[in-house]
Amino acid sequence: MPLSPSPHTSAQGLGPDGRRPRVTIARGATPWFVPTLATAAVTTALTRRSGKWALAAVPACALSAGMLWFFRDPEREIGTGTVISPADGVVQSIDEWPDGRTRVAIFMSPLNVHVNRAPLAGTVTSVEHVAGGFVPAFNKDSDQNERVVWHFDTELGDIEMVQIAGAVARRIVPYVDAGTKVEQGERVGLIRFGSRVDIYLPAGVEVAVQVGQKTTAGVTRLDRD
């Protein structure tokens, strides 16, 4: 199944080195993907005994193909800038916070890559799971949804990032623990089937994106010189 090229690929889907970017399956997708793939394999094999099994095999194969797309994890050439986007998606809102920080909220649809990346290099100082609801991520009340709150110690000081589950995504999978040193653009977690990622830029950092703009995790610059 063809996959979308990264922003650094040519019109032919080739990367800077002339090769197609490698695409893998995201960590944390196994509980969803493996049963679906197994069902597709079994029902497809049974169609050899009876064509009636095609009624089950066709949707199972289609669902497996969908899972491959949903849980794709393409390699990325990391962008430049002090702060880069932690998520693929669309900038939903940009809000000034009372403490001087600016929150950039990125909405992730089920069609986006679901793997989130570190916005800066630094050390993960905390990874906190917060229980909550599951209203759609575009709803103003989604701030109270199930979420994982990250804090990174970086060259800009403390950076907060929040992974927010939505109506479909009910599982957030952190890849690293507190105390881990991460590079900018390194994979840090997964939100199954999309939802939202918020990042809080420190006071004095000018935002380089605008509401409605598409972002690519590990590539799109969020700050301006």
N, C-alpha and C positions, 0 to 999 in steps of 0.2 A: 504494500500500500504506500503511495507516495506521501512523503512528509514535507511540511513547509520548510524551505531553506532558512538558515539563520540570516540575520541582517548583514552578515559579512560574506555571503555567497553571491556568486555571479548570477546572471539571468539563467544560466544553464544549471544552477544549483551547486556550483563548485566553490570551494573555499579559497583562501588566499594562496594556498600551496597547490591549487589545481585539482584537489581531490574533493569528493563529496564529504561533508561533515558527518562524523559518526553519531548515530542515534541509538541510545540504549533504552532499557525499561527502567523507570524510576524505582529506587529503593522504597519499600513500603507498599508497593502495588501488588505483591504476591497474593495476599488474602482475597483480592478481587479478581486478579487476572488468571491465576492457576485453575480455580474451579471452572471458570468460564471456558478456558481453553480445553480442559479435560472433557467437559460436556460436549463441546464442538467436535473433538476428536472421536469420542465414543459414538455420538449420533451419526457422524459422517460414515464411520465404519459400518454401522448397522444398516445404512441405506443399501449396502450390497446384498443384504438378506431380504430387505423389503423396501420398496420405494416410498412406503408410507412414512418411514423415518425421516424423509426429507423435510416433512412438516416441522420437525424439531431441529434438524441439522442446519437448515438455512438460517433461521433466526439466531441459533447458537453461534454459527460462524460469523454472522453479521455483528453480534455482540462482541465476539472475540476481536474482530477487526476494530471495533469502536474502542475497546479497552487498550489495544496497541496504540491507538491515536491518543487517547486520554492520558496514558501514562508514559508517553514518549519523553525522553530526557536527552535532548541534543547537546553535543559539545558546543561551547561558545568561545569565541575570541573575546576576552574580557575588554570592556570599553575603558576609556580614560576619564578621569575626573575624580574629585575627592570623594563624592558619594554617587554610587550607581544604583539603579533600580534593583530591589530585591525580588521583583515579581514581573511576570508577563501580564499584560492586561491594559486597562484604560484608567487614566487618572480620574477618579470619581469626585474628589474634592480636595481643596487646599485650604487649610484653616489655621489662622493665627491662634496660638494657645496662650492662656494668661501668663505663663512663665516665660514667654518670649520665644518659645519654640514654634516651629511650623509643622503641622501634620499634613503629610501627603498620603492620601488614601487611594490605593490602586485596586480596582475591581477586577477579579479574575473570573472569566466565564468558563464553562465546562470545556470550551474549545481551546483554551490556553494551555501552555505547559504549566504543570502544577508544582514543579520544583522551585523552591525559593533559595536565593543566594545571599551571601553576606554583602551588605552595602559598602562596608569598609573593611580593611584589614584591622585586626585587633584581637582581643581576648574576650571570649564569651564570659560574662560575669554572673549571669543568671538566666535560667530557662524556667519560667513559671507557668504551669497549666492552671487556667481559671475556668471553672464550670460556668455554664450559661445556657442560653436558648439556642434556637436554630432558625431564626427568621431570615428571609432572603438578605444577602449581603448588601444589596442596594438600599435596603430599608434603613431609615435613620436610627432605628432601635437596635441595629445589628452590633452596636458598640457593646451590648450586653450579651452577645453570643458566646458560645464556647470558644476559647481562644488560648493562645500560647504567647506570653509576653517575654521578649528577649531584651537583654541589655548587653551592649558591647563596649569595652574600654578601648577607645580609638585615639587617633591623633587629634580628633576634635573633642575629646572627652567622652562622656557617656552618650551612647546612641541607643534609643529605644525603637524596637520593631515589634509589631504585633501581628500574628497570624490569626485570622478570624474565620471560623467555620460558618457555613451558610445553611440554607434549607436542604441542600443535597449533600454537601460535604460535612460529614460528622466525625471526621477523624483527622487529626493533625499529627504528623509523624516527625518529631525532631531527629536530626541526624547526628548532632553533636551535643555534648554535655557542658555544663558550666566548668570553666577552667581551660577549655580548649582554645588554642590559638588558631585563628582562621585567616585565610588570605582573602583579599577583596574578590568577590565573585565566586567564592567557594560555595558549594551546595551545603545548605544548613538544615533543610527540612522540606516536607511535602504537605500540601493540603489536598486531600483527595477530592477531585471534581471541582476544584476552583474555590471561589469565595472572595476574600479580601485580605490585603496586606497593608498595614499602616506603618509609615516610618516618620519619626519625629526629628526634624532637622534642628540643630542648635540655634540659639539666637545669633543673629548676624550672618547666617548663611542664606544667600539669596536663592530662591527656587528657580530652576531653569526650565521646568515643564509647566504646562497649563492644563486646566480641566478639559477632558475630552481627548487628550493626547495619548497615543498608544505607547506602551513601554515594553522593553525587553529585558528580562532579568540578566544581570551581569553585563549589560551593554549600555542601556540608556543612562545618560548622565542626569542627575537630579539637581545638582548645585551649579551655580554660575560664578565665574571668576569675578 
